[in-house]
Amino acid sequence: MRTQAARRLAPAPGDHTAAIVKAVVRACGFWGLTNLDSARLFDVPLATWNRMKAGTFSGRLDQDKLTRASLIVGIFKALRLLFNQDMVHGWPTASNTGPLFGGRSPVALMIEGGIPTMLRTRRYLDGLRGGL
């Protein structure tokens, strides 16, 4: 049983959602994604993305969205560890001739391929920095 002090210190259920949404919105904004591409990458309707971006989203994130958020933030962190500021901004939307991307931008490929491609992109970046 939790003490009264522990209950006061525990974050409300919405606190995690707000922080997760804010992190995803910031990463997509940092990469210069359009609202439409951001919504497609996070797999939400454009109207929902607009509420997320405005800070008025009050819904819940299902496991799919939590996984996508984790991958987006992980990709963002990996880019910051690997590259200078310009590459952190531009890498996700630049065409990439690496074997995983075949001349397409990582974001375009991740939008098309969903979570499996997002996971491969994350692993690719982790491998570049010697994490795998």
BELGIBEL-V694977 format. One record per residue. N is the residue number from 1. RES is the residue in one letter. SS is DSSP state (a for helix, b for strand, c for the rest). PHI is phi in radians with two decimals (NA if undefined). OMEGA is omega in radians with two decimals (999 if undefined). Layout:
n	res	ss	phi	omega
N	RES	SS	PHI	OMEGA
N	RES	SS	PHI	OMEGA
//
This chain:
n	res	ss	phi	omega
1	M	c	NA	-3.12
2	R	c	-1.44	3.10
3	T	c	-1.32	3.13
4	Q	a	-1.09	3.12
5	A	a	-1.12	3.14
6	A	a	-1.13	3.11
7	R	a	-1.14	3.12
8	R	a	-1.19	-3.10
9	L	a	-1.44	-3.12
10	A	c	-1.22	3.13
11	P	c	-1.18	3.04
12	A	c	-1.17	-3.10
13	P	a	-0.92	-3.13
14	G	a	-1.22	-3.10
15	D	a	-1.06	3.14
16	H	a	-1.16	3.14
17	T	a	-1.05	-3.12
18	A	a	-1.06	-3.13
19	A	a	-1.18	3.13
20	I	a	-1.13	-3.14
21	V	a	-1.06	-3.14
22	K	a	-1.06	3.13
23	A	a	-1.11	3.14
24	V	a	-1.16	3.13
25	V	a	-1.07	-3.14
26	R	a	-1.14	3.13
27	A	a	-1.10	-3.14
28	C	a	-1.10	3.08
29	G	a	-1.16	3.12
30	F	a	-1.08	3.13
31	W	c	-1.39	3.12
32	G	c	1.33	3.14
33	L	c	-1.28	3.02
34	T	c	-1.21	3.07
35	N	a	-1.04	-3.13
36	L	a	-1.13	3.12
37	D	a	-1.13	3.10
38	S	a	-1.09	3.13
39	A	a	-1.10	3.14
40	R	a	-1.19	3.12
41	L	a	-1.13	-3.14
42	F	a	-1.50	3.09
43	D	c	1.03	3.05
44	V	c	-2.27	3.04
45	P	c	-1.07	-3.12
46	L	a	-1.01	3.13
47	A	a	-1.08	3.10
48	T	a	-1.15	3.11
49	W	a	-1.04	3.14
50	N	a	-1.07	3.06
51	R	a	-1.17	3.11
52	M	a	-1.09	-3.11
53	K	a	-1.16	3.14
54	A	a	-1.38	-3.13
55	G	c	1.41	-3.13
56	T	c	-1.91	3.12
57	F	c	-1.21	-3.14
58	S	c	-2.20	-3.12
59	G	c	-1.47	3.11
60	R	c	-1.94	3.09
61	L	c	-1.81	3.10
62	D	c	-1.39	-3.08
63	Q	a	-1.06	3.09
64	D	a	-1.03	-3.11
65	K	a	-1.19	3.10
66	L	a	-1.12	3.10
67	T	a	-1.16	3.11
68	R	a	-1.05	3.13
69	A	a	-1.06	3.13
70	S	a	-1.05	-3.14
71	L	a	-1.20	3.13
72	I	a	-1.07	3.14
73	V	a	-1.15	3.10
74	G	a	-1.11	3.09
75	I	a	-1.14	3.10
76	F	a	-1.03	3.13
77	K	a	-1.11	-3.14
78	A	a	-1.08	3.12
79	L	a	-1.10	3.12
80	R	a	-1.15	3.11
81	L	a	-1.33	-3.05
82	L	a	-1.54	-2.89
83	F	c	-2.15	3.02
84	N	c	-1.37	-3.03
85	Q	a	-0.95	-3.11
86	D	a	-1.07	3.14
87	M	a	-1.23	3.10
88	V	a	-1.08	3.11
89	H	a	-1.21	-2.92
90	G	a	-1.64	-3.04
91	W	a	-0.97	-3.07
92	P	a	-1.07	-3.07
93	T	a	-1.87	3.14
94	A	c	-1.49	3.05
95	S	b	-1.13	-3.02
96	N	c	-2.27	-3.12
97	T	c	-1.57	3.09
98	G	c	-1.06	-3.06
99	P	c	-1.03	-3.14
100	L	c	-1.29	-2.95
101	F	c	-1.82	3.07
102	G	c	0.98	3.10
103	G	c	1.54	3.13
104	R	c	-1.64	3.08
105	S	b	-1.37	3.09
106	P	a	-0.97	-3.13
107	V	a	-1.12	3.14
108	A	a	-1.04	3.13
109	L	a	-1.17	3.14
110	M	a	-1.19	3.08
111	I	a	-1.09	-3.12
112	E	a	-1.21	-3.02
113	G	a	-1.64	3.09
114	G	a	1.13	-3.04
115	I	a	-1.00	3.14
116	P	a	-1.01	3.13
117	T	a	-1.28	3.06
118	M	a	-1.09	3.11
119	L	a	-1.14	3.09
120	R	a	-1.09	3.11
121	T	a	-1.13	3.10
122	R	a	-1.06	3.13
123	R	a	-1.13	3.09
124	Y	a	-1.02	-3.13
125	L	a	-1.16	3.08
126	D	a	-1.08	3.10
127	G	a	-1.15	3.11
128	L	a	-1.08	-3.12
129	R	c	-1.66	3.05
130	G	c	1.45	-3.10
131	G	c	-1.48	-3.14
132	L	c	-2.16	999
//
